[in-house]
Amino acid sequence: MISRAERTVVGEWWWTIDRLLLGALAALMIIGIVLALAASPPVAARLGIADPFHFVNRQVMFLVPALCVMLATSFLSPRNIRRLSLVLFFLFLGLVCATLVIGPEVKGARRWLNIASITLQPSEFLKPSFVIIAAWLFSESVRRPEMPGQFLAIGLLAMVVTPLVMQPDFGQTMLVSLVWGGLFFLAGLRMIWVIGLGGVGAFGLFVAYTMVPHVTKRIDRFLDPESGDTYQIDIATDSFLNGGWLGQGPGEGTYKKVLPDGHTDFIFAVAGEEFGAVLCMMIAGLFAFIVLRSLLRAMNDEDPFVRFAIAGLTMLFGLQSCINMMVNLHMMPAKGMTLPFVSYGGSSLLSLAYGMGMLLALTRRRPRTATLAELERLATRLGAATPRAA
């Protein structure tokens, strides 16, 4: 055990970290390994891979550095988080643009880079850094109204959305736009902005529907299942129905053998078949706990940047998990989006560890936060009172 009186960096970290939040994230990682054991062997067999646990081994291999990234990032101060995010934002924005030129084309999209036999999806790492920079700009607009923080944030969104649309990756575009809109709302946007941004979003969706064939097909298949091939969604739905409340048992699932992307986008359906609705509700409950606890910590923080950054990272995490589960349950059109810490994927796992590490760092107890806020308010009052006294 680490004593409260121990004044080391690790001791201070242990007694200021949100241990319940850390435990919930660790539980998701463990569930991810268990479900990888259930879902990945049939995928390996279909791909002709001799080792049935190929994807499980790779998931564990990525999980080790992901844990290191998350824990190391959780030691950072808010100022260092801003500095790190600024550097990584421009680095991965450049890599996202590079995918348009040198990235391999997979299913009509250029979203990945092959670096030293490792497939990297730069947009996954761009998202958490984007959220931090956007939170900083919005917090500065609240702290200093004379600073054009909101207009700079609009430019920031355009810098990110443009290459994502060109890849094209409309799922990530929608996700970062929703998170950005949520931060803009928290920063106190005016009604004219609500109407304007809502109109721009609706127009963008209409253009994507009319101009991009695969977007048209996905939306049409969702609205009218008879209009196209719904094999994957049908198999996912049958998986939940076959699992019932308690599931068929570990390794006893049958639909996973023919379910495409059962180890990535549709791992939630595998969980439903083998472990039942009970485990699915437990997974959803873990995500809800992380989101609600983080938002509560954000609401009680005095620092605008910390408040916006926690809210943004939480929205990013919560929306991605909701989108994945809703797609599995056929509640929205299909999106190529993983279930955080549960689905297989190296880029996704490492980027989520980076984002959640920052969330853990920002939600650490900082006893002086309230005192500093009071001093700032007192200084503002004294500054306002000085001219009258003169």
LODOZA-777920 format. One record per residue (C-alpha): residue number from 1; residue in one letter; x, y, z. Coordinates in steps of 0.02 Angstrom, whole numbers, m for minus. Layout:
sedo_tiza_c1_c2_c3
NUM_A_X_Y_Z
...
end
This chain:
sedo_tiza_c1_c2_c3
1_M_0_0_0
2_I_54_180_m32
3_S_46_291_121
4_R_m44_460_113
5_A_108_536_197
6_E_222_478_57
7_R_270_632_m43
8_T_334_545_m199
9_V_267_575_m374
10_V_186_403_m377
11_G_113_425_m202
12_E_36_593_m247
13_W_m31_520_m409
14_W_m112_373_m319
15_W_m204_479_m192
16_T_m264_609_m318
17_I_m314_495_m463
18_D_m496_445_m483
19_R_m472_261_m441
20_L_m652_213_m483
21_L_m631_288_m657
22_L_m465_198_m677
23_G_m544_34_m621
24_A_m688_52_m745
25_L_m566_79_m889
26_A_m464_m73_m833
27_A_m624_m177_m828
28_L_m662_m130_m1009
29_M_m487_m185_m1060
30_I_m510_m353_m975
31_I_m679_m377_m1058
32_G_m596_m335_m1224
33_I_m471_m477_m1202
34_V_m608_m601_m1153
35_L_m714_m553_m1305
36_A_m562_m560_m1419
37_L_m539_m741_m1363
38_A_m719_m774_m1413
39_A_m731_m674_m1575
40_S_m561_m681_m1661
41_P_m528_m869_m1693
42_P_m666_m883_m1826
43_V_m598_m726_m1910
44_A_m422_m799_m1912
45_A_m491_m960_m1988
46_R_m583_m865_m2126
47_L_m425_m767_m2167
48_G_m321_m927_m2174
49_I_m211_m881_m2024
50_A_m138_m1037_m1944
51_D_m137_m969_m1767
52_P_m319_m956_m1707
53_F_m267_m832_m1572
54_H_m171_m718_m1690
55_F_m283_m568_m1656
56_V_m289_m603_m1469
57_N_m100_m602_m1460
58_R_m92_m440_m1557
59_Q_m225_m362_m1446
60_V_m122_m405_m1291
61_M_34_m343_m1378
62_F_m48_m174_m1408
63_L_m128_m171_m1236
64_V_41_m164_m1146
65_P_101_m2_m1229
66_A_m77_66_m1217
67_L_m74_45_m1028
68_C_96_129_m1021
69_V_32_275_m1126
70_M_m124_296_m1019
71_L_m32_289_m853
72_A_109_403_m912
73_T_m13_531_m981
74_S_m113_531_m819
75_F_38_608_m729
76_L_33_766_m837
77_S_m25_936_m778
78_P_m159_1032_m877
79_R_m24_1147_m947
80_N_82_1001_m1008
81_I_m72_919_m1081
82_R_m102_1075_m1186
83_R_79_1078_m1245
84_L_83_893_m1288
85_S_m84_903_m1379
86_L_m27_1051_m1483
87_V_127_956_m1543
88_L_33_793_m1577
89_F_m110_886_m1662
90_F_2_957_m1799
91_L_100_794_m1813
92_F_m54_686_m1842
93_L_m141_817_m1947
94_G_8_806_m2063
95_L_m4_616_m2063
96_V_m191_624_m2100
97_C_m152_734_m2251
98_A_m14_612_m2300
99_T_m141_470_m2312
100_L_m222_562_m2458
101_V_m59_549_m2555
102_I_34_392_m2501
103_G_m98_295_m2403
104_P_m158_128_m2474
105_E_m336_126_m2539
106_V_m447_6_m2442
107_K_m630_m10_m2491
108_G_m623_155_m2583
109_A_m546_255_m2438
110_R_m371_313_m2393
111_R_m365_316_m2203
112_W_m210_217_m2158
113_L_m21_227_m2171
114_N_97_78_m2175
115_I_247_121_m2066
116_A_377_m16_m2034
117_S_250_m158_m2059
118_I_128_m70_m1940
119_T_m38_m5_m2006
120_L_m76_164_m1927
121_Q_m238_263_m1936
122_P_m182_442_m1896
123_S_m359_510_m1877
124_E_m380_405_m1719
125_F_m236_499_m1636
126_L_m291_667_m1705
127_K_m460_663_m1615
128_P_m405_680_m1432
129_S_m277_815_m1474
130_F_m410_909_m1573
131_V_m528_903_m1424
132_I_m395_976_m1307
133_I_m350_1119_m1425
134_A_m535_1158_m1456
135_A_m568_1157_m1268
136_W_m423_1277_m1241
137_L_m487_1398_m1375
138_F_m664_1396_m1306
139_S_m602_1418_m1127
140_E_m498_1568_m1180
141_S_m650_1645_m1264
142_V_m742_1628_m1098
143_R_m597_1690_m993
144_R_m550_1832_m1111
145_P_m698_1890_m1218
146_E_m585_2003_m1321
147_M_m493_1850_m1389
148_P_m573_1778_m1549
149_G_m568_1602_m1477
150_Q_m730_1546_m1556
151_F_m677_1599_m1731
152_L_m510_1512_m1708
153_A_m605_1356_m1653
154_I_m707_1364_m1814
155_G_m545_1370_m1914
156_L_m479_1223_m1812
157_L_m633_1119_m1855
158_A_m612_1160_m2040
159_M_m429_1105_m2033
160_V_m480_935_m1964
161_V_m641_902_m2060
162_T_m571_943_m2233
163_P_m444_800_m2246
164_L_m565_680_m2159
165_V_m698_713_m2291
166_M_m569_694_m2428
167_Q_m514_520_m2365
168_P_m669_497_m2354
169_D_m711_458_m2171
170_F_m884_524_m2133
171_G_m898_429_m1969
172_Q_m749_518_m1893
173_T_m806_682_m1971
174_M_m975_666_m1887
175_L_m896_618_m1721
176_V_m773_764_m1709
177_S_m908_885_m1770
178_L_m1029_828_m1635
179_V_m897_845_m1499
180_W_m846_1016_m1564
181_G_m1029_1070_m1567
182_G_m1050_1009_m1387
183_L_m900_1114_m1332
184_F_m968_1265_m1426
185_F_m1133_1242_m1334
186_L_m1043_1236_m1166
187_A_m950_1395_m1212
188_G_m1118_1485_m1228
189_L_m1151_1496_m1414
190_R_m1288_1614_m1472
191_M_m1450_1556_m1551
192_I_m1395_1621_m1721
193_W_m1246_1502_m1711
194_V_m1362_1357_m1666
195_I_m1467_1389_m1820
196_G_m1318_1420_m1933
197_L_m1217_1269_m1878
198_G_m1371_1158_m1883
199_G_m1403_1214_m2061
200_V_m1222_1182_m2112
201_G_m1230_1008_m2035
202_A_m1393_965_m2123
203_F_m1326_1030_m2288
204_G_m1166_928_m2268
205_L_m1266_771_m2233
206_F_m1375_803_m2386
207_V_m1222_828_m2497
208_A_m1142_668_m2430
209_Y_m1305_572_m2462
210_T_m1323_635_m2639
211_M_m1140_635_m2694
212_V_m1058_487_m2605
213_P_m1124_317_m2663
214_H_m1077_214_m2509
215_V_m1158_342_m2393
216_T_m1316_334_m2500
217_K_m1317_144_m2492
218_R_m1293_137_m2303
219_I_m1432_262_m2267
220_D_m1550_180_m2392
221_R_m1516_7_m2319
222_F_m1552_74_m2145
223_L_m1715_159_m2194
224_D_m1770_19_m2311
225_P_m1686_m151_m2279
226_E_m1759_m218_m2442
227_S_m1660_m91_m2545
228_G_m1492_m180_m2527
229_D_m1384_m309_m2444
230_T_m1409_m310_m2254
231_Y_m1318_m474_m2221
232_Q_m1201_m407_m2088
233_I_m1336_m316_m1989
234_D_m1452_m467_m2004
235_I_m1318_m583_m1933
236_A_m1284_m461_m1791
237_T_m1469_m451_m1749
238_D_m1483_m641_m1752
239_S_m1333_m652_m1635
240_F_m1423_m551_m1502
241_L_m1582_m652_m1523
242_N_m1487_m817_m1513
243_G_m1397_m761_m1355
244_G_m1552_m713_m1256
245_W_m1524_m655_m1077
246_L_m1382_m770_m1024
247_G_m1301_m816_m1190
248_Q_m1249_m980_m1268
249_G_m1090_m991_m1163
250_P_m906_m951_m1199
251_G_m853_m1023_m1366
252_E_m1028_m1088_m1406
253_G_m1082_m949_m1524
254_T_m1125_m998_m1702
255_Y_m1164_m835_m1790
256_K_m990_m766_m1751
257_K_m920_m893_m1876
258_V_m1002_m801_m2020
259_L_m1010_m624_m1947
260_P_m892_m507_m2043
261_D_m787_m393_m1931
262_G_m844_m492_m1778
263_H_m682_m447_m1687
264_T_m691_m260_m1726
265_D_m850_m164_m1770
266_F_m971_m304_m1720
267_I_m889_m374_m1563
268_F_m1039_m313_m1462
269_A_m1149_m437_m1560
270_V_m1028_m579_m1517
271_A_m1042_m528_m1333
272_G_m1231_m537_m1348
273_E_m1232_m711_m1423
274_E_m1105_m794_m1308
275_F_m1134_m701_m1144
276_G_m1309_m634_m1166
277_A_m1398_m471_m1136
278_V_m1335_m469_m956
279_L_m1154_m441_m1010
280_C_m1209_m316_m1142
281_M_m1298_m214_m1008
282_M_m1144_m226_m897
283_I_m1035_m159_m1038
284_A_m1158_m18_m1072
285_G_m1164_16_m885
286_L_m974_33_m878
287_F_m976_158_m1020
288_A_m1118_255_m936
289_F_m1024_256_m770
290_I_m866_326_m851
291_V_m964_460_m944
292_L_m1072_515_m798
293_R_m930_515_m671
294_S_m818_615_m787
295_L_m953_743_m825
296_L_m986_762_m639
297_R_m801_798_m611
298_A_m806_924_m753
299_M_m958_1011_m681
300_N_m871_1035_m512
301_D_m707_1104_m581
302_E_m675_1291_m575
303_D_m550_1300_m718
304_P_m640_1330_m885
305_F_m507_1238_m985
306_V_m511_1085_m873
307_R_m702_1087_m874
308_F_m712_1096_m1065
309_A_m571_971_m1092
310_I_m649_840_m978
311_A_m819_866_m1059
312_G_m745_853_m1234
313_L_m645_694_m1201
314_T_m797_618_m1116
315_M_m911_659_m1262
316_L_m783_586_m1383
317_F_m775_425_m1282
318_G_m962_413_m1249
319_L_m1020_454_m1426
320_Q_m901_327_m1504
321_S_m963_190_m1388
322_C_m1145_237_m1420
323_I_m1122_239_m1608
324_N_m1042_66_m1607
325_M_m1176_m12_m1497
326_M_m1318_72_m1594
327_V_m1248_7_m1759
328_N_m1240_m169_m1686
329_L_m1422_m154_m1631
330_H_m1474_m82_m1801
331_M_m1524_85_m1723
332_M_m1423_188_m1848
333_P_m1334_164_m2016
334_A_m1173_64_m2014
335_K_m1013_157_m1968
336_G_m837_90_m1964
337_M_m810_133_m1781
338_T_m737_23_m1644
339_L_m805_m5_m1469
340_P_m680_83_m1353
341_F_m555_m36_m1269
342_V_m661_m187_m1320
343_S_m641_m201_m1509
344_Y_m480_m262_m1589
345_G_m371_m125_m1662
346_G_m198_m57_m1621
347_S_m224_124_m1675
348_S_m392_133_m1588
349_L_m324_57_m1427
350_L_m171_171_m1417
351_S_m268_330_m1460
352_L_m402_289_m1332
353_A_m268_259_m1201
354_Y_m194_430_m1242
355_G_m364_514_m1228
356_M_m415_425_m1069
357_G_m243_459_m993
358_M_m276_644_m1017
359_L_m450_621_m943
360_L_m375_537_m789
361_A_m248_678_m773
362_L_m379_814_m786
363_T_m497_731_m661
364_R_m361_714_m528
365_R_m398_810_m369
366_R_m311_978_m368
367_P_m340_1061_m197
368_R_m280_1231_m256
369_T_m400_1245_m403
370_A_m539_1328_m304
371_T_m416_1442_m213
372_L_m340_1503_m376
373_A_m513_1535_m447
374_E_m557_1638_m294
375_L_m395_1738_m311
376_E_m433_1773_m494
377_R_m608_1835_m451
378_L_m538_1943_m310
379_A_m407_2018_m427
380_T_m544_2056_m555
381_R_m649_2144_m423
382_L_m501_2245_m361
383_G_m456_2294_m539
384_A_m634_2350_m571
385_A_m640_2447_m407
386_T_m476_2540_m433
387_P_m540_2671_m560
388_R_m690_2713_m449
389_A_m574_2735_m299
390_A_m462_2851_m399
end
